């Protein structure tokens, strides 16, 4: 019997989907691991479930993840769904047995009080890069975010467990790792004896010379300090690419979002990081058309992207999430949200093209995810002109670009 998992959303879902795939089960089932980061994301979850039922009329469909945790009754009422599991319940093998109940979603209070819990995994199907989950949940109160209601409070993973999983994955052949969680920058705040994100990263690199490349998933500017910058400067196995959860470049909008950083904080930290690692590049998440955002406020976001500069953006038009404070704020018209998102993406495309042109003739170290495609140190996809062995780390000369990907040839 097997569990086929369809993963929607973030890297922590990707990690937990691997945990689910390794669950012993006495049923063949399709598991949909859902996302609820925006209203649009949840709409896509329901669309995916209906499509899976049309394509697999006799399948046993289990729905879990953040959308199922937040609105379990909604998914239990869908005729396409056979079982609904919460975010805690999806990590227990008993819930993937034939005799398990059709509805098992614990309250948020149970989720928040549960200590960090997840199975050690030995690999990632179809991937040559590994994720290490180091924490769960979030203590922030961003006005647009529903994830705290789906994941509970910040809970950090014991360093010994992180080391044990890293060792297991290294033995499986992985050399590149990404530290992931809901808000990894707050690692250790609930357990000071664990240290913090900087000390954990240093411990991993010190313990395992076999780790060739270490990355961080999305980071909160407000939680990063000079020790983090110093580690980025001294440890070249930390990749020269960081992705931030910025959301806006305007201070008033940041305040209304409930963010913990200011525009000045972003500029100051990025300046320090560029001084520490001159070749570093930045990525960031942005919300276009947040409630009350004026054209002037949006312009502050555009100028921030140029000033830093931020070369790899994830841009989302604001999408109301029922149950969040932002959903009750005076809205920006939907067509304006979409237009601003397009302008921000267009700016990013122009900046990225200029950056790619500057790389022509340079060399990049690329981890090949397939025979023709891999990821550079700067987290840019590189397509090879001639195939090479998947899983290898190779030096590549950049010869051009196509869209948002570089073109290169392996240097013998």
N, C-alpha and C positions, 0 to 999 in steps of 0.2 A: 504494500500500500504506500502511496506517496502523497505529499502535499506540494502542489504547484502554487507558488506565491507570486502575486502581482503587486508590485511595490509602487506606491504613489508618495510624492513628497520628499522629505529631507534625508540626509545621510544616516541619521539615527534610525529611520525606518528601514533603510537599506541594511544596516547592521542587524536590526531585530528580525528582518525577513530571513536572514541567514540562520538565526537562532531557530526560527519556526521550521525552516526546511530540514533541520536536523532532528525535529521532534519525532519520536516513534508514534505511529498512527495505525489504527486498524481500519481506516477509511481512505479512499481516494477522494481528494477534495481540492477545490480551488480556493485559496485564501487571498482576500483583497485587503492589503494593509494600507489604510486610508490616511489622507491628509486633511487638515482643517485650517490651514494657515490663512486662507481667504475664503470668502463666499464662493468665488469662482472655482477654487480648488475643490470645495465640497460638491459643487455641481458636477465637476468632472469625475468625482468618485462615483456618484450615482449613475452617470452616463457609462462609466466603465463597467459597473455591475450589470446594468441592463444589456450591454453589448456581450459580456461574457455569458450571460444566460441565453441570449439568442444563438450564440455560436456553440454553446455546450448545453443543450436543453436537458440532459439527464445528469448534469454535474451536481455535486454537493458543494454549495458555495458558502464559505464562512467569511464574514466581514469583521474586521478588527481595526485597530489604529485610532488616531485622534478623532476623526469624524464620528466613529462608532462610540468612543468614550463620551463625547459631548452630547450627542443626540441618539442614544441607542434605540429608543422607541421608533424613531423615524426609519432606521434601517431594518429593525425587526418587522416593521409593517410592510416592507417591500416584498412583493410576491416572489422576487428572484432570489431572496436570501433565505438560507436554511439555518444559519446560526450566527449570533452576534457575540463577540468577545471584547472585553475592555483591554486597555493597554497593559494592565498587570496580568490579567488572565491569559493573554496571548503568549506569555512566557512560561506557561505550565503545560506539560505534555498531556496531562489528564483531560484537558479541554479539547484535545484533538482526537479523542476516542469516540467510537460510534455511540456509546451510551451517555455521553456528556450532555448536559442540558442545552437547549436551543438558545438560551439567553443567559449570559453570565457576564455582567458588567458591574464591578464594584463601585462604590461611591468615591468621589474625589478625596474625601478624608482618608480613606483606606490607602489610596494611591500615594498620598503625600506622606503618610506615616510609615510606609513600607521602606525598609532600608534598601540600599542599592542592590538590585537582584537581576542577574542575567547569566545565562549559561556561557561557558567558554566555548568559542568556536574555533575550528581548525582550518577554515578557508572561506573564500568568497567565490561562488560559482561564476565563471566567465570573467574574472577580474585578476589582474596582476598587481593591484594595489589593495592594501588592507586598511580597514577602519578599526580603531580602538575606541570603544565607548568608555568615557571616563566619568561621566555624570549624567544625571537625569533631572528633569524639572527646571523651574526658574522661579526666583523670588521677586522679579521685577513686575511692574504694573503698567506696562505700555498700554495706552488707551485703545489701540487698534487690534490687540493680540488676544486670541482665545486659547492659545496653546497652554497657558498656565492652568486652565481648567481641564485640559486633556492629559497633562503630564505631571501635575502636582508641584510640590516645592523642590528646591535645589537639593539633590542628594548626590554626594560624591562617592566614587568608587575607591576602595582601599588601594594604595599604591602596589601592594603585594599582588593583588588580583590583576592590575594592569600589566605588571611585569610577567605574571604567569601566562596571560593571554598573548603578550608580545612574543614570549619564548616559543609558545606553541605555533604561532603563525610564522615565525622565523624558520622553525624546523620544517614547515610546509613550503618554504621557498620564497616567502615574501621579503622584499627589501625596502619597500616604501610604505609608510604608514601615515594615516591622518587621524589625529585626535578629534573625537566627535562627541556630541551630546546636545542638549537643548541650549545651554548657555555655558560653554566650556571655560570662559574667562572667569567665572565665579567658582571654579573648582577649588574645593577646600574651605570655602567660607562657612560651611556647615560643620566641618571637621578640621579645625586648625592644625591638628596633629598630622594631617595628611600633607601639609604644605600647600602650595598653590600651583597654578598652571605652569609657571616658569620652573619651579623646582621639580615638578613631575616630568616635564620635558627633558630637563637636564639629567634626571635620574635614568630615564629611558636610554638616552644617548650614551651615558656613562656605562650603563650595564650591558649594552648590546652594540659592540662595534659593527655587527652585521647589518644594523639599520643604516642604509645608505642615504635615505631621504625621509625627513619627518615634516609633516604639514599640520596646520590647524584648520579646523572648519571655522565657520563664521564667528567673529570676535566682537566683543563689546568694547569700544574705545575706552569707556570710563573705568574699566577694570584692569587696564594695562599700565605698568609702571616702568621706571628706569631699569629695574632688574631684567624685565622682559627685553627691553631694547639691548641691554648689555649681552644677553644670551644670544640674541639674533646677530650681534656683531662678532661674537667669539666662536660660534658654532656653525660652521659652513654646511653641516648636514641639515640644518633648518633651511627650508627652501626660500628663495628670495621672492616670495609671493604671499601676501596676506589679504584676507577678505574680511571686511568689516560690515557690521549691521549699522549703517548710518541713517538711512531712511529719508533724511532731508539735510539741506545745507543752510536752513534758516532757523535762527535761535527761537523765535516765537513758536514756529511749527514744532520744533523739537520739544519745547516745553509742553505744548498741547498733546503731543504724542506720549508724553511721560518718559521720554528718553533721559538718560543720566549724563549725557555729554553735551557739549556746546560745539558750535562751529570752530571756535578757537582751539578747543581740545583736539579736534581732528587735525587741524593744521599743525599744531605743536607736535603731536605724536608722530605724524607722518614725516615731518621735518627731521626729527630725531632718528627715525628709522632709516631715512634716506642717507643721513650722515653716517650711520652705522653700517649700512649695506647699500652702497651707491647704485647697484643694479636692481634693487628691489622694485617690484611693481605692486599696485594695489587694485583690489576689486571691492565692490560694495553693493549692498541692497538699497534701493530707493523706492519710495512710494510717491507717485505723481498724483496731484489733485487731492491731497488730504483735506478734510473739512477745514474751511476758513482760509485755505491757501490762496493768496492773491498772486497776480502776475509778478509783482516785485519779489515776493517770497520765493516763488519758483525760480526766478532769475538767480537768487542766491545759491540755489542748488546747482544750477548750470555753471556758475563761476567757481564754486567749490570743486566740481569735477575737473575743471580745467586747471585750477590752481594747484591741486595736490601733486600730480594729476592722478585721476582714477581711470584705469584703462579697461577694466573688466567689470561691467555693471550688470546687475539683475534689476530690471525696472518693472514695477507693477503699478498699473492704475489703481487708485484706491478702491477697495471692494468692501462694502459694509459687512461686518460680522455681527449678527444678532447676539445681544448679550454683552457687547463691549461699549464703553463710554463713547468712543468715536462715532458709533452708529447713530448717536443722538445729537451729534454736533451739526451745525449748519453745513450742508453738503455743497461741494463744487459740482457743477453739472457734469454728467457722465461724458458728454462729448469733449468737454475741456480736459477732463482727466486723461482721456485717450490721446488727445492732441499733445498734451504735455509729455506723456510717456513716450510718444513718438519722437518728439524733439530731443528728449534726453537720450533715447536710443540712437538717433541720428548723430548727435554730438559724439557719443561714445564710438560709433562706427568710424567717424572721421579721424578721431584721435588714435584709434586702434590701427587704422590703415597707415597713418603716418609713422607709428611705432614699428609696424611690420616692415615698412620700407627701410627704416634705419637699421634693421637687423640683417638685411641682405648681405651675404658674404661672411657673417659671423658664425660661430659654432654654438650649439646647444647640446646638452646631455639629455637624451630622451629615453624614457622607459616605454618600451613597445607593448601596447595592449593587444595588438594584432600584428600580422605580418607587414601591414602597410601604414599603421597609425599608432601614435604614442603621445605621451605628455612630457613637455619640457620642464625644466626646473622652475620656470616662471608660470607654470600651469596653463600653457598654451598647447592646443592640439597641433601636432606636426604630422603631415602626410609624407610618406617616403616615395621617391620616384621609382625605386626598385624595392621589392619585398625583402624582409629580413626576419629572423627568428623571433616570434612573439615571446615576451617575458624578459628579453635581454635589455640591458642598459647600453646604449650606443651613443657615440659622438656623431652629430649630424651638422653638415654645413647647410645653412639656410640659403636657398636659391630664389625664393619668391614667396608669394602668398596667394590664397584664393579664399575670398570671403573672410571668415574669422579664424582661418587656419593657415599655418605656415607650410611651405613646401620645402623639403630638404633631401639631401643625399647622404648616406652613411659614409663616414671617413674611415678608410681602412687603417 
